[in-house]
Amino acid sequence: MVKTQVGQLARRISLRQLQVFEAVARLLSYTRAAEELFLSQPTVSMQIKKLETDIGLPLTEQIGKKISLTGAGKELYQATRDILGTLARFEMQIDDQKGLRTGQLRIAVVTTANYFAPRLIGRFTRDYPGINISLEVGNREQILDRMSNNMDDVYLVGKPPESSELEFQPYLENPMVVVARTDHALAGREFIPLADISKEPFIIREQGSGTRIVVEKLFAEAGHPLNIRMELGSNESIKQGITGGLGIAVISMHTLTGGDLSELTVLDVEGFPLSWQWYVGHPRGKRLSIVARTFIDYMYEQGPSLLPENMSSYVSL
């Protein structure tokens, strides 16, 4: 009897429905699930509704604006994680048998690496044209969440957390600098004290950003809280904000590459550049595919050669 019911359910439910449900259950948001899966919100809602109809029980419930899982939803979420995990392990075994001729690679990086990672991936795909790669970019909190949920193969983060479930290796230097417009009153001044710089209007990254965590900690420990004028969600928008005269900001020196930087200057501030670093990570104990292992080796071999030679020219020391 049980075998018959399972067989009937398996015939009604599609793998795509399970993928949609997994995203909704993990994020507890139809909107965020739709964004992650590149679907419309009505499509996500329709898939969940059909899944509930096929199963015969509600899977989610909404109180106000908050979504939570029902008992059946929690059971299905665990089963879905098991199913998708089994398929991912099978895919890895197939990739290992194929070697590096073909394969899939999922990479997730913090936003400060958004300027560096595409160049590295581009070079890798020229050397290994049979590998299909997906790249996710997010702030520190978002990438660590993806890592905890084992959504990708390789991760690049700034400040690693203290977690026994995650494993990190030091990678490249990621110095942080204070940037202003070239006509700013402090431009050209030497060794600006933190007390002076903290009075300036700051443009800062959103909550969950590793850059924000480090910068706020530095100024708070020095007894000089930041004068925050605006929060922006990307380094590119912060650079545009600086150019527009909205304030100054602390950003990764890696973001000062390419594009028109003629209106930006790096200030000589006490304690800067901040000595920061990227880390390569993955869940502890995870068996990496041959593609992932090869890419990590490639990162260490080729990464340093992709750093801009003129990076130091932006630092006015």
N, C-alpha and C positions, 0 to 999 in steps of 0.2 A: 504493500500500500504506500509506504513512504517513498519507495523507488519511483512509483508511478507519479506521485505528486511532484517530486523533484524533477522528473523528466518533463512534466507539463510546464512547470515554472521555467525551466531552462529554455524551453521552446518559445516561451512568451517574452522573456527578458533578453534584451540585447546587451552586448558588451558596452556599447556607447551609452546606454542608459545607466549602467553601473558607473562608468567614468564620470558622467554628469552628477550622479548622486554622491559619489565619493567627494567631489569638489564642494558640493553644497554642504555635506555633512562635516567636512573638515573646516570650511570657512564660516559655516553658519550664516551664509549670505547668498541669496540668489544673484545679486548684482555682482559681487566679487567673483563668484563662480563663473558667471557669464563672461566677465572680462578675462579671466584666466584661460577659459576654453575658446575664446573668440567667437562666442555665440551671443544672440540677443537674449535679453532676460525673459521674454515670452517663450522662447524656445526651451530654455532651461526649465521654466515653470511647467510647460507642457510635458517635458520628458519625466519630471518628477510625478506629475499627476497621472500619467500613463503607468508609471511604475507602481504607484499606490493602487491603481485599479487592477493591475495584473496580480499583485500580491494579495489584495483584498483587505489591506490595513493601512491606516495613515502612517507615514514615515516621519513627518515633521509637524510641528505645531507652532503657531505664531501668537505671541502675547505682546501686544503693542507693536513695536518695531523689531523685537527680538525673535529669532528663530531658534528652536531647540528640537532635538530628536526625541521621538517617542520611543517606547521600549522596543518596538519592532524596528524602528530606524536605527537604534544603537546596534541591534543584532545584525542587521543588514550591512551597516557600516563596517563592522569587524569582518564579516564574511567577504565583503567587497575588497577590503584591504588585502585579505588572504588571496583572493582570486587574482587581483591585479599584481600582487607580489609574486605569485607563482608564474604568471605570464612573463613578468620582467626577468625572473631568473631563467626561464626557458629561452627568452630572447638573448640573454647573455651567453648561455651555453651554445646557442646557434652561432652567435658572433665569434665566439672562441674557436669553433670548428671551422668557420670561414676564414679565420685569421683577420688580416687588415684589408682584405679586398673590399668588403662591404661591412656595414654595421651602423648602429645608432649611438649617438653621444649627446647627453643632455647636460648642459653647463648652466650654472647660476652664479652671477657675480654681483657685488655691490656696485652702486652707481659710480663710485670713484674709479672703478675699473672699466667703465663703459667706453672710455676712449682707447684703452689699451687692448682689451679682450678681442674686439673685432679684428684688429691687425694680426694678433697671434692666431686666431681661428682661421683667418684668410690664408696665412702662410701654411698652416697645418693641412687645410683642405687641398692646397696645391700639391702637397707631398702625398696626401692620402685622399684622392678624389672620390673614392667609393664610400667614404664615411658621411652620413647625413647628420648634421649638427643642429640642435636647437639651443638658443641662448635666452635666458631669462635675466632681467636686470631689476634690482630692487634695493631698498635700503637694508641696513643690517638686520633689523627685526624680521623683515619679510624673507630674507635669504636664510636666516637661522630657522625660521618656521618651515621653509621648504626642506631644509636639511634634516630637521627632526622628523619630518614626515617621509623622508627618503624618496623625494620626488625627482631627484636629478642624480647624475653620476659624479660630477666634479663641482666643487664650490670654491669661490674666491671671496674671502671676507676681510674686513679690516681688523676689528678688535674681536678676537675669539672669546667666547664665554667660558666660564669654568664649568665644564660638563663632562662627566665620566662617559657619556654616551656618544660624544663627538670627538673626532681626532683631527688635529691640525698640524701642518708643517709650515715653518716660516718660508716666505717667498721673497718678493721684491720690496725694496724700500718705497714708501708712499708718503713723502714729506708733505706736511700741511703748511700753508703760508697765508698771510693776511694780504688781501688784494683790495685795491681802491682804484678810483679813476685817476688818470695821469695828472689831472689838475687839482687833485685833493690837497688840502692845506698841509697834510702830513707827508705828502710825496717828497722824497729826497731828504727827509730828515733822518738822522742816524740814531739807532738804538732808542726807539720810542718806548717809554715805560708802559706796562700793562694798565696802570692807573689812567694814563691819558687815552689809550686806545679804547678802553672799556666805555668811555663817555661818548664815543662816536656811535651813531645809529648803525646797528648791525642787521644784515640780512643773514638768516640762519636756516639750516635745513629743518625738515619736519621732525616730530617726535618719532623715535625708532631709528633715526639715522646715527650711525657710528660716529660720524664727524661731529654731530651735535653733542653727543655724550662726552667726547673727549674735550671739546672746546668749553662747554659749560663747566666741566669739572676743573679745568685749568684756571679759569677766571674765578670760580667760586673759592677754590683753595687759596688763591692769591688775595681774596677779600675784595674783589672787584667784579660784582655781577654785571652781566652784559646788558647793554641798552638795546633790546631787541625791537626793531621797527617792523620787520616782516619775516614770515616763514614762507619758504618756497621749496618745492618738491624735487628739484633737480639742479645739478651744478650749472647746466646751460642757462636755465632761467635765472639763477643767481648772478651769473656773469652779465646777463642782460640787465638785471636790476642795478648792478654796480655801474654799468655804462649809463643807465638812465638817471643816475644820481640819487638812488634810494638809500645808499649807505655803503659800508664796507663789509667784507665777509672773510671767513676762513675757509679755504677750499684746498683740494688736493693739487699739488703742483702738476700732476699728470693731466689735469683738465686744461692747463695752459699750453695746449698744443693744437695746432691747426686753427683755421678761421682767422678772423681779424681781431688781433689782440692789441692794436695800436692805442686803444683808449684805456688799457688796464696797466697797472703797475703793482709790483710786490713791495709792500712796506717793510722796512727794517725794524721789527718789533722785538722787544725783550722776550727771550724764550722761543723764538721762531727762527727757522722753520721747526715745526714739531717733528720729532723723529718718530715716524709711524711706519707700519709695515703691513703688507698684505699677507694672508695665510691661505694655503690650499687645504681644503678639508673634505671630509666624508664621514658618514656615521661609523663609529668604532665597530670593528669586526665585519664590516660589509665586504663581501667578495667583489672586487672590482673586475670588470670585464677587461679583456686584452686591449680593447679600444681605449677605455678609460686609463689604464695603466700606461699605455703608449702616449696618450695626450699629456698626462702629468709629467712624464719624462721629458716630453717635448717642451713643456712650459719652462722647465728648469734649464734646458739646453738653449732654447731660442729666445726666451723672454727678455733676458738682459740686452740682447742686441736690438730689441725693438724700442728701447727707451730713447726718448729724444735727446740728441747730443747737445742741444742748446738749452736744456732745461735749466741749468744753473744761471743762464743769462737773465732770467726773469727775477732773480733774487738780488735786490739792491743792497749789498753789504759793503 
